[in-house]
Amino acid sequence: MRMQTKYWGRSTFWTFVLSTIPIGAWAAPACPAPPPYALLRQDEDYSYLRDARCRHDYMDPIKFIPLGSQKDQYLTLGGEVREWYDVFQNANWGVGPQDHNGYLLQRLSAYADWHLGSGIRLFGQLSSATEAGRNGGPRPVDEDRLWLEQAFAEFDVPVFANTHVAVRLGRQEFEFGSGRFVDVREGPNVRRAFDGASAILDGGFWKATAFVTQPVLSRPQVFDDPTDTRTTFWGVYATKLLPSIGGGLDLYYLGINNRQAAFDRGTGDENRHTLGVRAFGWRGNWDYDWELTYQTGSFAGLPLSAYSFATDTGYTFKSVQFSPRVSLKAGATSGDGGAGSGTFGTFSPLFPSGIYFGQAAISLNGPSNMLRLGVSLQAHLSDSVQFGIDYDWFWRNSLDDRVYGLGGNLLRTGQESRERYIGDQLSASIVWHATRHVDLSLAYAYFAVGPFLTDSATPGRDVQYASAFARFKF
């Protein structure tokens, strides 16, 4: 489970900075520390294990398997076992089948990373996601019994000195910036993948990814995950590191064409262009993550104009026990003005993180047509134990638009109530990184419904959620 801090602390920032500096800039230690397991497993680099003296972990023998006499020809194997138990009281605010005993989610994953020399690489990843015990059966993000999560060929193309472009063709996963718009969706049982092409430029303190893809449809049967030909997704996401001010800048353009987009206004052809900027970093005890986005285009023949603004500003008490960090979060996303409006105004988060608000994977409401204010506290109880707690308040931005789910799904129509306040949510989690391979976590959330959710014929009940999970990575 990923702690949803959504900011760059000092160690995270300098890890990224150091990774961009050419290898020959200074003498590296003979045996670097083993890298942490990455959210995207294709980002891990075990080439240092060609030196047998650096092999200290019991999994190291499968992390560097020579394929020939050349040092750049080797195979890396890895995977994950994750067991997750969820229990809800009044799931979906009391609407639909209820399950008071909870259910088990299991995810098994294995990958193979072939480095064939001359800048050629093949990467493949298989996953199995299953659900057991949920009343009403699995949701789309709960079960995909066996599927090809990733399968791409990569070709490394030198451009200038210390600058190269990696071209990837095939099925692949992305995570950009804070995960507000493009994320692998780690929280739910089934992750998100795309079919298409991408080009990743690494130019030192500049990194950029350009891509043209179509999302993969998740279905529960074996190898039944086709490309969603109704949707095309393309764009450029660039990051510029600014070490002199302890931060960085993201600039991005994301385009999407969805021929069957559904909103409170109805269903139609959506052409959406997202332009955004994100500033992040730290200075002294302060850290910040601010993002401003504008969307234009058209929906069902109407001109589209939408916006989003999100901030996370924190302060870490470094001299206090457990180094607690407190932060203030605020955000606003536009909603539609209704049938009388000459434009369409519902903001879309595109393909966001699976845990968007707070510390728990409760994911009741999403960021469309939303005003949000939140406070959080995070602390390192030890070197291996992290604790976090969030409290968030939610309102509708436009009274003529509905409340949407995290994936843009339609939750509550905006036509039955003129109330603005949706509710408030308390969430907390504790994560123990028991070893480099093993993580254990507990999470809890309570959502107290507001007038908008009670001012209708459908149930509007307070929600409680609890989860426990164990994960083994190798």
Steps between C-alpha positions, in 0.01 A plus 500: 500500500637839407490766770306781333728786599486659153796724567874486450693477824873559520608138452258445208613814322872427525450136399349633177772762461782253548343258254527764225873569543727316255664192641846634440444825690670354807631166616206282602535259792597149402171356625205741523215435739225281349240725333150519650235315305343741253130555440572427133721194507654581161672798665722280718868463404702203624796534265730557801454131587726401212764534773443181703646670810191724512255211535387501862122456480361148470307610187805640324570180299183558293555874464803465274513184288770531230379421148839504332853625526399864456439694823187669363328168424309370801160399632319632810208315658264631768146515624255566779251322726237724659215399733247773584193473724226764473189554709233771454203617698254677265716474189407761236315689776257210541400448135515153344604162645659529844770274643557513874753214520757639261677339207850397395691643206808319372752614241783288362746647254819385327724675248801431281733775379733399214795730424626376163784745443537785248225692679231236439276385780186286535272526803205276584274484807215261583250564779210320663247696708219312676223581749333268750200556727359832380121521505396611153813356337821671391512853368692564175810607697484190726550206268695408188592135538800503268610778271795641317572811704802614298679384187721746317819522300737787579765648273755741641592779257794732590424862411774716653771445757336381825159516330307208359147404399343166589226405252246249633249311284225286652303474823637718779419688820547868583523716808549874456563763766269485800275240336207742482453440127698191396574224747542123506208468748692306763234508773232287328565134422524543121756752379467718190685444172508649149578364153706718270832677461703730722833680482683585823768768482757514781712811473644541847283747687233478226283189464210478258261230375299525179239233427210394280293221655162341560397372845467130575156371599508291819279191485479209746573212261842356410688704238184697420632856518469668160594851400225756551470616139238761597761705687832646384738665746811696406724773637834626630602516866827678585681555830774756559698464823613825666755403767597863563158564656444148631216410268378432154243586236264276302355619169252286312249467221259204505243432229214252500225400261224291657210415272274391787571741786224521765424801721195645673423689177481168310720277281691616197827537313767667715810674368691637798835679508667541840773759555668520839790608715613357833760648736643282777793483740619602843679786672617458857221331696236592240388296201248577230310343211283744301328416172289710261317347204272619220296279267352596165344318206143381444238262636191390305541797267536755782819700561681375811664718764608352835766558765672352803715646776660287772747581777681305771723710726674337794736568788722235663607537864842344454618560856190333652476128568358303203560804270129574455386675186180706498349627178209694360336380180255690286354443158231612258376335181231637275154357447250543220260794495205289385284496190470880498874544466651554158816305592574169668698544822551167677866443583640151429790345698571269201682197649572596863658334801305218665523670841417865435378637835650408834692198621253215426385346172136584572458691169138605548504828311726630228646844420249616235273795594668526837612748764731341756676610816715262701757473777743216558758372746776255411767358726784248493444296814825321421729452202258239365157610630302789349172641629265741325164659572288729280179695547325632188187705430321483162253727321352510151645786300200527267146432626399405146737201481518168681752323721730268307709200599877477481488352151249761378207263558162656580415478872228749601307719259508872562139544390335387825661740747619859528724417794873559460666320793582134421664392827827458686740209523747386765763250384806349663760237417808343648758327281781277623784435256598182681780416256608614157256241362208507746248779573208477744226762536176587679261777388172646621261765365173658609292708258228715664238590240385857446165647389557427130515125565204494738277736301375237254294182475809278502673402826761741624669324788834552670768260375764312696787317334788291627773305323807292569758389253826312471733524201811313398714636215799341338 
